[in-house]
């Protein structure tokens, strides 16, 4: 993947060790080598909204009419559950009240069983996070980063819990369709 200055360098340094986080390295760590089409193809926004949203709801737009997000309360229950999973594990975000529209394609692909390279998504998000040092927000991929560091000989504390699991209690409390039942 390229940015404005040429090919991206999916690497960082931790305690004097080079840590690579490119898609092939993540694939190897996860034990699932996989190649597929580009995950960021835009798709049809209205089809995406129809799949994710409850009837009568859609995406929020900016002043130019471009989609910017879908609020969780406007999503079907299954879309809400997967959105929370993705925001905790694949597309880090500091909140789970809405999904940025550029991330809705990933959720759409999950719900429609469309194959995509999750390691490309993760590597892109890790790269994006690395470009914003010092900004407040959620620490994405703590377990993955810990494992990548450990593989390169960085001493890590593996007993520290990073995030609690998404349980049925959490789903019942937080994933409700806005006055609609899923068909």
Secondary structure, 3 states (H helix, E strand, C coil): CEECCEECCCEEEECCEEEECCHHHHHHHHCCCCCCCCCCCCCCHHHHHHHHECCCCCCEECCCCCEEEEEHHHECHHHHHHHHHHHHHCCCCCCCCEEEHHHHHHHHHHHCCCCCCHHHHHHHHHHHHHCCCCCCCCCCCHHHHHHHHHHCCCCCCCCCCCCCCCCHHHHHHHCCCCCCCCC
